[in-house]
Amino acid sequence: MSDFIKTQDDDGVATITWNCVDRPMNVMSEQGFSDLNALVDDCIADDTISGVIITSAKKDFAAGMDLGVIAKTKEKNPENPAQGCFEMVMQIHQILRKIELAGMDFKSKKGGKPFVAVLPGTALGIGFEIPLACHHIIASNNSKAKIGLPEIKVGIFPGAGGTTRLVRKMGAMGASPFLLEGKLSNPSAAKAAGLIDAVSDQPLADAKSWILAATDADLVKLWDAKGYKMPGGAPYHPAGFMTFVGASAMVNGNTLGVYPAAKALLSAVYEGALVPFDTALKIEARYFTSVLVNPSSSNMIRSLFINKGALEKGAVRPDGIPDQSVQKVGIMGAGMMGAGIALVTAQAGIDVVLIDQVQDSADKGKAYIASYCDKGIKRKKTTLEQKTALLDRINATTNYAALADCDLIIEAVFEDPDVKAEVTKNVEAVINSDCIFATNTSTLPISDLAKASSRPEQFIGIHFFSPVEKMLLVEIIKGQSTGDRAVAKALDYVRQIRKTPIVVSDARFFYANRCIIPYINEGIRMVKEGIEPALIENAAKLMGMPLGPLQLNDETSIDLGVKIAKATKAAIGDAYDNEDADEVMFWLFDQGRLGRKSAAGFYEYDDRGKRIGIWQGLREQYIKEDANLDLLDVQHRLMFAQVLEAVRALEEGVLLDVREGDVGAILGWGFAPWSGGPLSWFDMLGSGYATARCDELEAAYGVRFTAPNLLREMAKEGEAFYDRFS
């Protein structure tokens, strides 16, 4: 069955309706393009058709291209993947250019048929590139709709003419936030920005009227008209020159050269602006192809779209467990973490009981949520009515009896096993027999905490990341006795609050903290060795890490690091091997430098709490002029410290799925998104190189870089993680 259907009315206006029957939103496939192309040919050739409306049978126009198809483009021509990609992209260009020219005589610019795009709702990616090729774009007056080109967020850029058309329509400066940032707009904002032509309460009727009144001149795109000049100036125009110089600086400043799509997009825009439109499309196609064949784009699409989507839809949910959607959640502890959990839960329409020891503390937790809503009202992201409805769903109290009808409890009290044990017993005394109990701990073993429970099969870990309302990942931890229903309940709850879950087995630090702590410690070790701190921080950022290890320690607080170090040493005894990092961290702690919260840590801060540079005292205490390392060694120490822990977690069965390892790393602590995640990064390096590099790092810096047996086995077989564990 075709995704596109053509109808025709008595006035000769044809309507091509997009409807992917088996999907909630329209997405473009290869067959979809073929079907659309055939219908466009029919409309242009049919003398009884005076014009064409392209619209959707769904409430939205389209979610974009099927990224699964994009991820497999290299398979179209295995012997020459780039050629196969390029030919596919050029076929798309030909279809959209056919819509744009609409059968007109190119010399006289006459004889064409008007094409109007009618967008009932959201139109993203190719779902907006098709309208850009039409002669008029009308969006329904739907404030919830989003219009734009978000491709840059998954490691590619608009490659079906969207880049070239938007720049020629708006100029490089005007188009930059929509191309380089993936900015999305509602219909009224899109109209104001010049992305679309009209917003209407009756878009189909208005589209038909526009078609029947259209003249030949209305069908000539700006860039096809004689004497066209790019808004804002082309590269060699004085104004345009400054735009492109600034854009280049901005792209390199924001990406530090590790995201190939942004650089390729800018190159396509710059070179395309110097040539005729059809040549510019070919240039865009070549740069788009270069991005598609780069493993970075494939990995980003796989991790940030395909795998992330699969996890959110329940890819690792236990089989045979009926729906466990949550009706009412009890949250123990109304501090920052508890209040954040209450906020996202109430936002999902779930009733919340927020409990603390004293009423004043419970009220403060609810007041935090009210303050959050007030900020949203100020930014016009929410309304007073929505705030009132959300707060009405939250019962801030000290009364445990209010938990009686909850079906999920989330404990977020102080990180002390005795305190948590007491809360567990008090809660289980009042909740019903089916209620699932979850602890929001970041370090304490779930199986140990479950000993305080009378029903350990219903006890599970749900680890939120701070700040809860901003962080996308939730780590679900199975204790030794945790049952499948508890896992299903946790997964269904995370789906309800629209976050991405990963499920891991119980072990010290679970998965995320297990990987991020060695990253921080490796940076601090290098400080102890006398390495310039700025080199350490910038080496990390040049690898795509959002924060250097020293800044990250300041953000999470140095006193927390000291506490974790002491607890870890007490727990594992002689196996502990982190004294070098501890020396630096404990020294800062003794100086009263606790990180950002005390406006003093590895960094100095001004009176407003703004970071102003590495603290000079750190350099005076540790820096050695002859200690600096090669940049690659610094980078690999920081990266391998994390990735080897991910491999060990997989090897030990703590990490249960390679997809969760990569998605969890990117969403949990920002691991180099351009790579697709730690396991994808090792696949890019190759298991053979990664193993050899481990041997070099181990010889130079210690046994923490020893290659895991799993990695050595893969190196012998020439395997990749996504081959072995697919």
LUMFI-799000 format. One record per residue (C-alpha): y, z, x; residue in one letter. Coordinates in steps of 0.001 Angstrom, whole numbers, plus 500000, padded with zeros to 6 digits. Layout:
YZXA...
//
This chain:
500000500000500000M503413499029501351S506085501633502082D508728499186500778F508947497646497301I511390494951496137K512790494649492625T515538492385491221Q517940492777488298D519592490232486009D522706490021488218D520649488813491151G520904492098493053V517630492971494773A516688496534495634T514362497331498511I513040500837497896T511498502896500701W508725505210499563N506078506633501906C503753507852499168V501635510107501379D504543511877503075R507193514303501827P509899512253503597M510045508605504573N509216507879508207V509101504463509791M505872503029511145S504976499684512707E503567498510509395Q506709499731507676G508856497522509893F506590494572509218S506851495125505462D510630495557505603L510989492406507700N509011490348505168A511122491603502257L514377490913504118V513170487364504796D512336486918501099D515750488179500004C517653485943502396I515609482863501488A515704483425497712D518698481607496205D518507483747493057T519365486876495040I523057487561495534S522780490758497529G520456493587498545V520444497371498191I518230499330500573I517492502823499287T514770505447498870S512612506602495992A512716510125497401K515486512714497357K516174511838501017D516486508445502653F514400508954505800A513475511495508459A513399508812511144G510721507045513140M507190508362513209D507389510012516631L503627509818516867G504042506043516995V506759506335519649I504551508616521725A501865505927521770K504059502930522542T502785502819526124K499321502067524765E500473498766523250K500093497044526621N498009499281528918P498345496896531864E502135496778531544N503331499679529347P507006498928529932A506604495347528736Q504786496486525601G507504499033524811C510310496560525429F508781493898523201E508294496404520363M511913497568520600V513237494012520691M511249493192517528Q513046496078515800I516394494782517056H515598491345515630Q514834492796512188I518044494838512035L520116491993513431R518667489799510666K519971492300508084I523338492378509815E523809488608509892L522208488250506450A521642484517506654G525272483648507436M526252480708509602D527192482521512794F529878480030513756K531755480000510468S530703483555509502K530032482313505971K527081482128503626G525640485595504176G524275487971501572K525639491515501405P523284494369502287F524248497884501162V522467501061502206A522334503785499562V521444507183500988L520341509678498304P520023512442500885G519203513027504537T519169509967506811A518131510577510416L517276508404513401G516006505012512320I516886506224508819G520513505909509880F520131502960512278E518996500719509403I522122501598507361P524293500951510438L523015497363510372A523978497009506695C527443495867505604H528294498958503578H526876502509503513I527159504722500440I525818508278500446A525103510311497360S527375513300496873N524713515675498190N526114518516500296S522643519443501590K522039516013503091A522265515498506853K523210512172508404I522984511320512074G521038510420515186L519232513491516583P516922511606518997E518446513166522118I516971516518521044K513415515278521521V513980513526524832G514900509998523738I518074508346522430F518842506024519481P517153502843520669G517072500665517548A520687499607517882G522134502950516866G523655503571520286T525277500155520579T526466499959516970R527928503446516820L529858502991520072V531221499626518926R532133501167515579K533740504387516811M534353503992520539G532558505885523278A534578509075522808M534210509104519028G530475508408519175A529648510893521943S528983514029519829P526680512047517541F524778510409520403L524817512946523245L524611516096521141E522674514758518153G525356516146515827K524441515895512137L526947515702509274S526872516129505525N528062513087503529P531712514149503217S531938514928506950A530134511679507767A532678509767505675K535587511548507384A534124510773510822A533620507098510005G529826507171510097L529522505916506512I531818504075504123D531683506024500866A530379509103499059V529541508664495402S528169510450492352D526714507114491212Q525831505378494484P523491502708493086L526064501528490550A528792501533493195D526547499612495581A525941496925492994K529664496666492259S530430496328495970W527837493580496365I529148491573493407L532731491808494714A531961491214498410A533520488278500238T532372486515503386D534893488556505381A533309491804504140D530031490843505781L531351490286509293V530817493326511468K533688494372513724L531779493408516867W530990489935515494D534609489220514566A536803487124516815K539017489166519138G537003492391518809Y538136495240521053K536253498493521476M538017501521519968P539355503721522736G538990500963525299G536132499368527225A535199500692530701P537868498726532571Y540631499463530094H542828502322531450P541978504634528535A538350503565528458G537994504131532190F538997507765531817M536617508162528860T533626506935530833F534506508971533925V534755512068531767G531542511240529883A529613510841533128S530877514199534392A530051515856531070M526503514473530931V525701515459534498N527333518847534060G525312519593530933N521960518158532008T522110518585535818L520214515316536020G516920516612534608V517069514941531179Y516537511190531668P517513510254528099A521149511377528379A521718509458531604K519982506358530237A522045506512527044L525293506670528989L524212503761531185S523327501690528107A526728502433526582V528642501664529780Y526853498415530620E526631497359526980G530400497672526589A530914494960529220L528890492222527514V528519490485524132P526801492435521347F523386490752521491D523223491231525242T524204494858524737A521221495292522396L518933493961525122K520453496385527639I519954499234525175E516319498174524734A515713498162528478R517146501645528965Y515301502896525898F512081501479527366T512751503263530647S512965506527528729V509826505833526695L507715505208529795V509089508309531517N506556511150531091P509424513504530261S510087511807526920S506392511651526013S505976515327526829N509086516390524921M508024514417521850I504526515857522062R505655519485522491S508895519637520502L507855517463517583F504144516761517262I502696520041518555N505512522220517235K505076520667513806G501311521121513918A501638524822514780L504157525354511993E501754523706509533K498896526014510471G496998524183513205A495541527456514509V495172529238511154R491681530691510573P489532528578508249D488448529794504844G491247532312504306I493206531800501057P497000531718501016D498480534963502334Q502149534369501500S504121537592501760V505809539120498719Q507337542294500153K507790543476503729V508297547000504970G510174547216508276I509954550431510256M513044550920512402G516525549629511552A517810549043515064G518874545608516327M515317544275516267M514392545761512898G517665544636511327A517150541126512707G513641540955511246I514975542211507906A517667539527507975L515343536548508528V512855537962506028T515447538360503293A516815534898504082Q513357533564503222A513632535156499768G511245538015500550I511991541565499396D512468544063502240V512181547832502608V514119548813505750L513200552333506880I514625554605509543D514467558339510259Q517909559068508828V519796557280506079Q522787556616508312D520610554586510706S519023552638507848A522488551884506454D523679550691509868K520809548218509951G521818546831506569K525476546810507639A524508544592510591Y523063542108508116I526207542278505988A528333541613509065S526157538622509937Y526716537233506428C530481537787506713D530545535672509873K528634532968508015G531136533074505156I534001532712507631K532310529628509116R531529528334505607K527797528475506327K527151530770503385T528910532167500319T529749535606498950L527198535085496179E524475534277498717Q525425537346500752K525166539551497673T521788538097496713A520455538594500247L521616542214500497L520140542936497065D516728542052498491R517011544815501130I516326548456500312N517590550585503230A515973554001502936T514156556881504634T511576557154501846N508091556064502931Y507028555950499282A509062552752498917A506370551016501012L503681551487498374A503721547906497061D504412546119500381C501797543610501515D503029543462505129L504450546194507355I506296545354510564I506833548332512862E509822547937515193A510377551468516479V510899552750520017F508463551375522651E506482554580522952D502768554692522037P503022558207520589D505991557318518379V504262554155517188K501040556059516501A502849558594514338E504592555849512350V501278554014511879T499593557090510389K502537557931508148N502713554376506823V498978554047506214E499142557187504086A501230555370501453V500468551631501636I497779549914499574N494368549035500986S495123545294501386D498386545716503287C498523544272506823I500158546400509522F501975544568512366A503598546073515428T506542544343517071N505840545384520648T506672543236523642S504475544942526248T502110547578524809L498476546440524292P497721545889520609I494164547198520877S495439550519522222D498053550836519486L495422549985516867A493513553166517776K496029555054515644A495050552957512627S492250553759510196S491795550020509577R492107548192512924P490902544898511403E494219544845509486Q496295545726512557F498023542907514470I500936542262516809G503940540198515717I506288539871518669H509785538644517797F512217537542520473F515790538789520578S518096537960518877P515650537448516022V517990535313513931E518439532789516761K515094532670518539M512597530198517102L509341531588518481L507134534380517150V504140535516519206E501184536732517145I498768538925519097I495168539558518091K493747542934519057G490049543375519811Q489356544314516179S491991542183514409T490443540237511520G491087536673510404D492975537728507276R495508539615509391A495990536511511544V496386534305508476A498853536781506950K500971536779510103A500929532977510322L501835532519506663D504688535011507032Y506059533213510086V505891529948508150R507863531555505318Q510661532663507658I510697529159509210R509854530043512763K507199528648515089T504116530813515725P501701530967518611I498542533086518459V497352534809521638V494717537367522545S495611540892523547D496448541451527223A499204543144529197R502517541381528436F500667538929526125F501800535371526994Y505581534955527072A506444538114528993N503454537569531256R505074534329532431C508763535213532377I508498538490534316I507091536754537446P509957534233537223Y512524537036537270I510675538907539997N510351535844542207E514107535355542094G514663539020542996I512101538789545833R514146535986547355M517254538159547184V515325540798549146K514397538109551691E518098537416552221G518352534125550319I521805533277548969E521726534320545267P523712531260544175A521025529020545691L518354530844543693I520275530565540426E521269526928540845N517791525902542003A516444527216538706A519049525362536663K518401522142538591L514817522432537364M516007522701533771G515793526464533283M518605527582530943P519268530744532971L518632531625536581G516312534622537125P519147536940538171L521299536118535169Q518283536472532894L517657539947534292N521283540862533608D520950539597530027E517729541522529314T519067544585531183S518105545940534572I517105549355533224D514519547648531009L513175545886534094G512946549225535910V511095550763532964K508608547871532790I508047547984536554A507274551722536491K504959551407533505A503127548440535025T502631550195538353K501301553275536595A498889551156534561A497405548918537270I497740551148540344G496767549538543668D496753546052542129A500519546281541738Y502318543974544173D505974543796543335N507637546357545590E510059543842547125D511590542980543764A511522546622542702D513537547657545744E516442545411544731V516236546242541034M515933549986541579F518868549877544008W521054548188541395L519874550693538801F520823553591541079D524265552007541482Q524698552168537706G524530548382537477R522439547823534354L523356544212533620G525648542603531097R525632545611528784K527276547730531511S529435544799532718A527803545219536129A524534543839537463G523558540993539742F526791539471538461Y530321540782538106E532056540683534715Y535663540757533592D537181543105531004D535977540854528163R532410540841529446G532619537317530819K530497536590533872R532706535822536892I530217535374539729G527520537013541833I528410540583542774W529569540553546377Q527844543875547015G524490542161546496L525280539734549286R526519542473551578E523325544458551049Q520745541697551395Y521971538262552476I520841536959555877K522513533899557327E519290532457558738D517182533147555644A517954530173553407N515006528083552253L514596524423551469D515747523752547886L512315522462546833L510635525635548099D513021527786546068V512448525641542986Q508679525601543332H508467529332543897R510375529901540659L508427527317538681M504935528027540018F505430531766539446A505616531003535718Q503191528110535413V500360529757537316L500507532663534864E500260530169531997A497169528653533642V495619532090534186R496349533030530571A494508529887529455L491671530534531880E491246534137530663E491362533241526977G494668534996526355V496213531631525598L494010529905523032L495517526426522841D497409524271525360V499841523293522622R500782526924522114E501238527337525862G503830524577526048D505619525105522730V505703528874523270G507200528496526749A510004526196525635I510931528152522507L510222531600523911G512061531601527214W513475528100527559G511002526762530114F512404523406531343A512294521543528000P512500518157529771W508988518788531141S507329519454527790G506258522931528934G504438524515531877P501055522878531318L502687519506530679S504656519945533908W501453520486535895F500040517384534200D503103515468535424M502554516754538963L498818516109538794G496182518812539222S495443517631542763G499031517952543936Y499518521229542042A496467522744543754T497551521578547207A501037522912546602R499551526274545547C497740526428548886D500990525786550757E502900528397548761L500099530939549134E500021530487552902A503793530889553142A504558533496550478Y501438535340549357G498409535523547125V500418535432543909R500441531636544412F496648531370544709T495418528418542651A493316529589539666P489719528401539600N490447526378536483L493107524387538320L490796523776541290R488042522541538965E490472520169537296M491678518896540674A488100518062541703K487566516096538502E491055514553538463G491657516115535052E494856516983533203A495262519887530786F495824517575527830Y492682515635528745D490452518656529218R491730520658526248F492781517904523846S
//
